[in-house]
Amino acid sequence: MKFLAAVIFIPAFLLGGAVQERDRAKVDEKYKWNLADIYSSEAAWEAAKVKVAAEIPAVAQYQGRLLSSAATLSDAMEKLFAVSKDLNRLGTYSSLLADEDTRNSRHQAMRLEIGQMRSTLSTQSAYIAPEILRGDRATLERFLTTEPRLKDYRFYLEEILRGAPHILGEKEEKILASSGQVANGPASAYAIFVNAEFPYPTVTLSDGKAARLDQSAFADLRALPNRKDRETVMSAFFTSLGAFNGTFGTLINGEVQKMLFYSRSRNYPSSMEMALDGPNIPVAVYQHLIDGVNKSLPTFHRYLKLRQRMLGVDQLHYYDLYAPLVPSLKLDYTPEEAQKHVLAALAPLGTEYTTTLQRAFTEHWIDLLPSDGKRSGGYMNGSAYDVHPYLLLNFNGKYIDVSTLAHELGHAMHSYYSNKTQPYPLSGYEIFVAEVASTLNESLLSDYMLKNIQSPEARLSLLGNYVESIKGTVFRQVQFAEFEMRLHEMAQKGQPIVGSAVDKLFMDITRKYYGHDQGICIVDDYVAHEWSYIPHFYSEFYVYQYATSFTASEALAVKVKSGDAAATKRYLTFLTTGGSKYPVDLLKDAGVDMTTDEPLNLTIQSMNRAMDEMERLLAAR
């Protein structure tokens, strides 16, 4: 999936909870995004929607004569991508508006309307690939060589040729295209259920206060300094998910069976191979990552033992994983302080980069603060090609929120530069490279903070945050990637995908990663339900890319932080490349080869160095 029509997001479990004003009407306007940059009003959006809907049928007018001339093929490509661009603009507006308050049925309906229009466009354009494949390749190559208007569409057309074994006839392609809305049912139902309708539990904490554990509050309260509170919060939250085990099992089964249906329809050996074939990622990269992380579990277990030591507990439990490593230290930041630190940290990327970042703050690209009904977590949406990127956050003033701001701004700059530099058909980049810019920003922020804070306790906290980011982005996401791979293998083998079976699979893998059987970290029984809290499993084979991007960015960041001007220039060029090449090739051009062990090895080395310093600081206490 290219970022062209996608959202890059940080889930709620990586963000803090809700502590600010929850009534959106009372949130200061300077902390809200301005959707009027896309459409001046909902009425303007409606008018644009009617216009685009009328244009969609025109995509089919070239059917049967695509290769009759270079001019006809050019006209067809221009029409298809023009409609696609307008549709993405419509979709960006409706999606952002719906996420301001997921309880607003009107705005949810607007988003669904665009989903239906996307399905219609897919149906109207379903003839293109089969017709191209039936044609004479020599004729197509001659058109590409002689017609300047086709330059921007070469990659798209060559992708059709590469995918020939998996493209069906026109009739079959239309059927698959028209199934889009039905296929989105499990993901849509899951999103509404967990964001707007799930009966989240209320618990009483040690101070006597009651707390309702929605996703945002859970992410905050699971880090409470009182250990009993942490256990109460995590147990109640995951147990409440388990009470709907049948529902979540049915939803994830629908999603998995959808992928199995499409993969078999398109003659792929597995759902994973179909998902990875889109961005042309070798399956070996996925499996190699899982194998490499499993070999690196001793380093992860070293971290868990260090965490146990710093918390001063006799036995580490899963509910201890989010407790602050330095509980006496409070690193709190206002939105303005967060902006100041992020801009300073990213200065090595140049004046043009930071000047553009400032526009994100002053021109209302960001919806910063949490509010009732607002979508949890955080993301960046750069799909409105002619406008600018948008960022949704739930900022709560913690260091993790500052880091998340830097992260999402990395996505924003990647989209900004790609949209600015590449023509629309080549501007959308694959998810595989999407997390590189975001995680490199986080690395620069961590480096900047460590250079400017000398307090041993503060350094311990920041180093802990850095190691935590590797834990969360590499080990945790690869744990999820292995779970997802095994889940789809179950479906491939005809094994039933029901809640209890998914629980067992998730628990077995989680206990392996956390060293449960060795007594390194006890994974309590209720953790078996955690998978139902992870929205990524409805975006198939997405999570491994957090880890590949993180390790790639670590390899690139080492050179940028060293002051290597050539490496920095290559990286900034990478941000402008969009989808002009396959992602593995784009990263090779930037200076990192994802088919080798080097990126993961460098990350593990960095993790061990950070833990070395943490242990020195602890010894000097």
N, C-alpha and C positions, 0 to 999 in steps of 0.2 A: 504494500500500500504506500503510495507516495504521499508526502505531506501536503501536496496540492489540494487534497480534499479530506484532510485528516486533522486530528487534534493531538498534540503532544501534551501529555498530562502527568502530573505527580499525584499519586493517590493520596487519599486522606491519611493513610497510615504513615506517611512520611512528613506530615505537617502537624503543627500544634493545634490546640483546641480553641474554643470560642471564649474570649474574655472582653471584647469590646461591645459597643452598642449593637444590638441585634436587629433593631428596626431600621430597615434600609432607608426609609424616608428621612431618618435622622442622621444618617452617615454623611459626613462632609463631602461635598461635591468633588473636592480635589482628589478624593480617594476612589472615585468612580470612573469607569471608562465612558467614552462618548461615542455611542453608536450612531449618532447623526453623521459621522464621517462616512458611514456606509450608505445609510438612507436617512433622509431628514425626519421621517416619521414612519409609523406603521402603515399609514395610507400610501406613502411613497413606495414602501416595500410591496404592498398589494398591487400597485400599478405596474411595478417592474415585474412582478410574478406573472401577471396576465400577459405581458409582452413576451417574456421568455417562454411561457407555455405555448404561445402561438408560434414560436420559432422552432420548437423541438421537432414537429413533424417535417420541417424542411430538411432535416438531416437525412431523411430517407429518400429525397428526390433524386439522389445520384445512384440509387441502387440499379444494378445491371449494366452500368456504364462507367464504373470507377476508373478502369484502365483504358478507356476509349481515347483519352488524351491526357497529357500532362496538366493541361489547364483544368480539365474536369476533376482530376484527382486533387489538384491544389484547391479548387473551389470547395470540394467536399471536406477537406481537412480544415480549411478556414472556418467553414460553417460549424463543424463539429466542435472545434475548440473555442469558438466564440460563444456558443451556447453553453459549453462547459464552464467557461470563465464567469459568465453571468449567473449561472446556476450556483456556482461556488460562492459568489457574493451574496446571493439570496440566502444560501444555507448558513453562511457565517453569521449574518444578522439574526436569523431566526434561532440559531443555536445559542448564541450569546444571550439573547433576550430570554430564552427559555431557562438558561442556567442562572439568571439573576434570581429567579424564584421558581423552583421546580414544582411548586404547588399550583402555578398559574396554568390552567388547562388550555386557555386560548393560545398562549405562547408555545405550549407543548404541541398543540395542533398545527401551528405554523411550521414547526420543525418537521412534523410528520408529512405535511404537504410537500416539503422539499424532498423528503425521502421518496415519496411517490413520483415526483417529477424526475428524480435521478433514475428511478426504475424505468420510467417511460423513455428517457433518453437512451438508456442502455438497450431497450427493446428496439427503438428506432435505428440505432446504429449497429445492431447485432449482425447485419449483413456484411459489414466492412471487412472483418478479418477473413471470413470464408471466401469472399469474393477476391480479396488480395491473394489468398493462397491458391485459388483456382486459376489465377492469371499466370502470365508468362513472367518469370523472374527477370529475364533479360530486359523485358519492356519496362518493368518497374525500375530497374537499375538505370536504364537510359533516362527515364523521367527524372529520377533523383539527380542525375548528373547534369541534365540540360535545363531544368526548370528551377530558377532561383527561389521561387516561392515555396518550394518543397524542402528547403534547407532545414527549417525549424521542425519539420515532421519526419526527418530521416530516422531518428532514433525510434520514434513510435512505430514506423512502418517496418523497420528492421526487427523490432520486438515481435511483431506479428509473425514474421518469418521464423524467428527463433522458437516461437511457441506453437509451430505448426502441428506437432504430434498431439497437442492438447486442445486444439480448436476444432469444433464440430461443424456440422452443416448449418445453413442459415436457419432452418426450422428449429433445430435443437438449440442453437445459440439464442434465438428469440425466447424459447421456453425458459432457459436458464436466466436470461436477463430479466424476464418478467417475474421471476420468483424472488426478486430482491426483497420486497416488502415482507413477504411471508418469512423469508430466511432471517430477517432482522427481529422477528418476534421474541425469541428468548432474550436477546440483549436489551431490547426495549422494555420488556416486562421486568427484567432484573433491575434496570436503572430506576424505573418508577418505584418499584417495591422498596429498594434499599434507601432511596433518597427521600421519598415522600410518604410512604405508607407503612413501613416496617414499624412494629410496636417495640421500640427500643426500651430497655429496662431502666428502672430508676433504682439507685442504691443509696444507702446511708453510709457516709464516710466516718472516719474516726472522730472528726470534729463535730459530729451530729448533723451535718448538713446533708441534704438530699441532692443527688445529681442524676439527671437524665442522661443516659449514655447513648446519645446519637453518635454518628461516626466521628464528627469533629471533636466532641467532648471526650470520647474514648481515647482518641489519639493524644489528647492533652493529659487526661487523668491517669492513664496507664504509666505515666512518668512521675507520679507523685512520690515524694521522698519517703512517706510512710509505707513500709513494705506490706502491711496487712491491707492497706487501701489498694495497693497495686494488685494484689491477689484478688481482692473483692471485685475490682473493676474488670479485670481480664476474665475471671471466671464467669461473672454475670453476663458480660457482653458475648462471649463465645457460646455460653450455654443458651442464651436467647436465640442465637443463630441456629443452634442445634435443634431448637424446638420446631424449626421450620425445615428440618432436614429433607423431608419429602419434597417440599416445594423447590428448594435450591437444587436438589438432585435432579428433579424433572427439568428445571431450566438449563442446567449445565449439560444434561443429556441432549436436550434439543439443540444446543449449540454444537456439541460434538458430532451429533448425527448429521447436522447440516454440512459440516466440513467433510464428513465421510461421503455424503451424497455427492457433493461437488467434486471431490477428488476422484471418485470412481467414475463419475460422468465424464470427467476430462482425462481419464486414462492415466492417472498418477498412481504410483504404488502406495502412497500414503498421504494423509492430510498434511503432514509436515513437509513432505517433498513438494506438494502443491504450493504451500504457503511460502516456502523459501525460493521456489522457482520464479516467483514474480519479480523480486529484486535480483535474481540470478546469484543467490548465495549458495555456495556448495553445502550440501548436507553435512559434510565432514567438519565444517566450521562449527556448526551447532554441537555435534557430538564431541568434537575436540574440546570445546569449551567446558562441557559437562565433565569430561574425563579430567581435564586440567584442574578444575575446581575441586573435584573429589580427591585428587592427589595433593591438593593444597589444604585439605581439611586440618592437618596438624597446625598450620598457621592460624586458622580460624579458631581452633581449640585453644591455642595460646592466648588469643584475644579473650576468649570466654573465661579462662582462668585468671587473666589480668583483671577483667571486670569483677569477678568474684572477690579478688583481693581488694580492689578499690572500694567495693561496696561493704566489705567486712562481713560477708555472710558465710556460714559454714557450708552451705550447699546452694549453688546457683540454680534458680528456676527460670522458666520461660518468662514469667511475669516480672523478672528482674532486668530484662533486656533493654528496657527503655528508661530505667531510673537514671537520673543524672550521675555521671561518674564523679563529679566534684559537687556534692549536694550543698555545701556551704557557700558556693559561688553562684551568684546570679548575674548572668549576662543578658541584660534587657536592653532593647533598642526601640526608639521611636521610628516611625516610617522615614522621617527626615534623616535620622542617623544611619539607618539602613542604606538609604540612597547615597549618602556621603561615603560610606565605607565601600559600597559596591563600585562606585565611580573611581575611587582611588585604587582599588584592587585591580581594576581592569585597565588601568593606565598603560601597562606594557603593550596593549594592543593598539595603541595610537590615538591621536587626537580625534581623527574622524570617527573612530569607533565610539569613544566616550561622548562626543558631541551628539551623535545619533542616540545614544542611550539617554541623554538628558531630555531629548524630545519625548521619549516614552513617558517620562514623569510629567512634563509640562503640557503635553498635548493629549493627555487622558487616554493613553493606550492601556492603562492598567485598572482593573477593578480589584482593589487591594484588601479590603476588610471583610470579615465574615458577617453574615446577616441571616435572619430566619429564612429558611427555604432555599438559600443559595446552594448551588452545587458544592459538594465538599471537595477537598483536595486543591489542586491547582493545575493549570495548563496554559499553553500558548496556542493560539489559532492564527495562522498566517495565510489562510485560504482566500482572503479578499485581496486578490492580486494587485488591484489598482489603488488600494487604500494603504493600510499599514497593519502590522501584526497587533493582536489583542492578547492581553494576559489576564487570566482569572487567578487570584490568590486568596488565601484566608490567613492574612498576616496577624500574628499574635504577639509580636515583639521579642521572640526568642531568637537565639543565634540560628537555629534551624530555619526560621522564617527569613532571615537575612540571606542565608545560603540558598534557600528556595527562590528568592527574588533574583539572585545572581543566575541561578540555573535557568529560570524561565526567560530571563533577558538574553541568555545565550541562544535559546531557541528563536527568540524574536529577531536577534541580529542575523542569524542564519537565514531566516525567511526574508528579512528586509533586504539583505544583500543579494540573495538569489533572485527575488522578485525584481529588484532594481536592475540586475545585470543580465538575466536570462530572459528570452522570450517566454511567454506563458506556457507553451507546450513543454519546455525544458526547465521550468522554474521549480517544480515540485520534486523534493528530494525524498529518498526512501527512509523509512524508519531506522534502518540499519545504521545510517550515519547521523540520524537526527539528534541523538543524545551526546554527540561529540562536543558540540559547541557549548551545551549546557553544563556538562561535567567539567570541561576545561575551565569555564568561568568559576565553578565551585573550587577547583584546585587553586586558581589564582587568588581567590578570596581567602582561602585557608592560609596560603603562603604569606599574603599581605598581613593578615591578623597576627600570625606568629612573629613576623618581623617587628610588629609595633606593640606587642604586649610581652613584657618581661616577667610579670608576676608568675611564680611557679604554679600557683593554683590555676591561674587563667590559662597558662600554657598547657597544663594537664587537660583542662577542659577542651581546649581547641584541638589538641592532638587527639583526644578522645573522640571529638566530633569527626575528625578526618578518618580515623580508623572505623568509626561507626558508618561513615559514608561507604567505605569499602565493604563492610559487613552488609549494609542494606542494599547496595547497588550491584555488588558482585556475588557474594555468597547467597544472600537471600533471593535475589532474582534468578540465579542459576538453580537454586533449590526449586523455585517455582517452575523454571523451564524444564527441569527433569520431571517434575510432577505432571506438567502439561503433556510432555512427550509420552509418558507412561499412560496417562488418561486416554489419549487418542489411540495408543496401541491397544488398550482394552477394547475400544470400540471396533478397531480393525479386526480383532480376534473374535468379535461377536459376544464379548463378555458384557453383562448388564451394567449400565451406568446408573446406579441408584445411590442415594445419599450415603448409606452405610458403607458401600464399597468405595466411594470417593473418600470418605472419612479415613478408612483404613489405609488407602494408598497415600494420602497426604501425611498421615501420622507416621507411617513407616519411613518415608523420605525425610521428614522433619527430624525425627529422632536420630536418624543416621547423621545428618548434618550437624546437629547440636551435641552429638556424643552422649546421648541419653544412656545407652547401655554401659558406657564407660564411667558414668557418674559425673560427666563434665557439666552438663546442664540438663536438669530434669524437665522434660516436656510433659506437662500434666495432660490428663485424658481429654479435657474439654478443648484443648488446642486442635484436636482433630477437625473441628468445625471451622477453622480459620479460613480455609479455602473459599468458603461462601462469602467472605468479606472482600475478596480480591476481584475488582472489576476487570482486570486485564485478561482474565481467562475467557472473556467474550470478545477479545481482539486476538485471535489465535496466533500463537508463536511470536508474540510481541516482546515478552519480558526478557528473553535472552539478549535482546538488543540493548537493554540498559547496561548489561555487563560488557558486551563487546564495545559499546561506545565509551564506557568508562575506562576500560583498559586502553583503548585507542587514544583517548584524550590524555591519559596519564603519560603515555609515550610521547605525545606531542607537547604536553605542558612542560616536561623536563627541559626541552630545548627552548621553549618560549621563555621560561623563567630564568634560564641561564643567560639570556640576552642575545641569543642567536638570531640575528636580524634576518638571515635567509630563511630560517625555519619559521619565524613569525610571518614573513611575507607569504610563504607557502601556505600557512594556515589561513591567513586572511583571504588568499586566493581560493582556497577550499570553500570558504563561506559563500563565494559568489557562483559556485559551479552548479547548484541546483541538482537536477537529474540529468545532466549532460553526458554522464558516463554511468556505468554500473558502480554501486557503492564501494565494493572492494577495490576497484581501480581508482576511484576518487581518493580513497584513503592512502593508497600506494603513492599517488602523486603528492599527497600532503606529507608523506614521510613515514607511514606505518603500514606494515604488512599483516593483515588479520588472518592470513593462512598459516602464520608461524606462532611459536610459543612466546615470542618476545613481549608482546603487549601484556599478557597475563603475568609473565615472570617479572616484568618491571613493576607491575602493580603489587605483587606479593612482596617484592623487595622493599618497596616504599612502605608498605604496611609494617613489615618487620622493623624497619628503621624508626618509624614513628613509635612503635612499642618499645624499642630500645631506649629512646629518650624518655618515654613515660616511666619506664622502670628506673632510670637514673634519677628522675625527679622524685619518684616515690622513695628511693633509697636515701635521698638527701633531706627528706622531711625531718 
